[in-house]
Amino acid sequence: MRIIAGTKRGKNLLTPNDMRIRPTTDRAREALFSIITSKIGNDFKDLDILDIFSGTGAFGLEAASRGAKSVTFVDIDLRLTEKNAKLCGFKNVSFIKRDARLLPPTAKKYDIIFMDAPYNMGLSEPTLKNLIEQEYAADDALVIVETAKEEALDIPESVEVIDARIYGAAKFWFLGA
């Protein structure tokens, strides 16, 4: 697993020994960022990114490598994310060690929110609902939820489905908040 583009292009990331962590593949992440850039352009410098269920931190670190203004990682176990962030040397990253379903209200708004909960465990829906209720999404935010391709996702009425794509075992839901 590696950073695909930007200032840390080609940088190898540490991978989990724990099979409960299932990183998004390089191929799927490359496709994902291609879709993101088609929707928002290549300029990440003014974007605040929230990477929820961060695992290895690959999504957020990819965004940081592409010049994101800030990246915040959320997970109940941040050890691998923190190691990879340190390995990359990014200074514009922060960490929230917490159950993502129980995030408190925030003053900071995020332009891109990426959620990659463990598949088929019922974590995506309550987390998405909490993020909307606690107002984590900036105006015109892009919210991306990765689920298993056959996994259903109950989307709050206030959220618009922009697109959905399947890559291997994963389905990416692109939502407008």
N, C-alpha and C positions, 0 to 999 in steps of 0.2 A: 504494500500500500504506500502511495506516494502523493506528494503535492503535484497537481497537474500543470498549473500555470502560475504566472506572477513571479515575484521576487524570490520565492523559495522553490521554483519549478524543479522537479526531479528529487526533492528532498524526501528520503524514506522516513516513514512514520513507524513507531512501535506498534505492533499488533497484539491483540489480547491472547492470553493463554486460556482465558475463561471462555468457554463456548457459549455462554449466555450473552456475550457481547458479539453482535453481528454487524461489522462495519459495512457501510454502503460500498460496493465495489468501485474501483477506479473507473471502470467503463460507465457504470450508472451515474457516478458523480460527474464525470465529464459531460455526459448527456444532460444531466440536470443543470450544470452551469451554462451549457449552450442554450438551454431554454430560458434560463434566467437572463442571460445577456440579450437574448432576442426580445425579451419583454421590457428590460430596463436599460439596456446598453452596457458598455464595457466599463463604465466609470463607477467604481465602488467607493471612491474617496469620501463621499458624504453619507455613506450608509452605516447604520448601526445594525448589527447582526445578532440574533439570538439563536443559539444552537442548543436545543433541548433534547435530553436523553443523549448527551454528547458522546458517550463511549470513548472512542479514540480521539475525538475532536476533529476528525478529518474534514467535515463540512465547514466548520468555523475557521479552521486553519487555512483551508483553501480560499475562503473569502478574505482572510487577513493577507494572504499572499497576493491576492489581486487588489489590495489597497484599501480594504474596508476601514472606515473611520474607527470603529470599535467592534469587538466581538465579545459576547458574554456567553459563557458555557454553563448549562444547568444539568446536574445529574446528582444522584444520591452517592455515587462513587466517582470522584473526579481524578483519581490517581493517574490513570492512563492519559486522560486529557491534559492534565498539568505537565506530565513528563514530555508529551509531544509538543506542547506549547513552549516549554523551556528549550527543547531540542531545536525548535525553529527560531527561538530568540525574539518572539514578538513581544512588544511592550504595551500594545493597545488591547490586551485581553484581560477579562475578569472572570471570576468563577463564583457560582452560587451552588453550594452543596445543599440540596433540598429536593424533596419530592415535588416534581413539576406540577402535580395536580393541586398542590397547596401553596403556590406562589402568592405572596402578599401583593397588595396594590403597588404600583410603581409610578414614579414621576417620569422615568425614562421611557420613551417610545422607540420601537424597533421597526426598521424598514423592511427587513427580511427576517422571517421566523422560520426555522427549520426544526421539525419534530421527527424523530426516528425512534419511537417507542419499541420495546420488544414486541414482536409479532403476536397477534392473537391473545393478548392478555388484558384487553379492555382498557388500556391506558391512554390511548390517543384522544378519545371523545371527552373524558372529563378534563384532560389537560387543555385541549382546545377551548372548551367551554370556559375554563378558569382564565385562560389568557385573554379571551374576549371580555369577560366580566371585569377583570382587573386592569383592562385597558393597556395591554402591552403593545398592541399594534398601532403604529403611526397611521396617519391618514394615507390611504392608498398603499398600505403595506401589502407585501406578498407573503403569504403563509404557505409553506410547503409541508405536507404531512406524508411521510413514508409509511406504508402499511404492507402487509403481505398482499399479493395480488388478488386473493380471494376474500380478503378481510373487508367487511362492511365498515363504513364510516358515516355516522350520523352527524351531519353538519348543521350547526346552528343557523336559524333563519336569517340572521344578520350578516351571514357570510356567503359570498358568491363563489361558486365553483367556476374557475376560469378554464381549467384543463385537467386532464388526468392521463398519465402515461404509464405503461407497464414495461419494466426492464427485468427480464428473468423472473425471479420470485417476488420482486418488489413492484409496488404500485405507488406512484407519486401523484398526490392530489395538489393542484395549484389553486389556491384560494385567495380571494380578495377580501380583506377585512374592512 
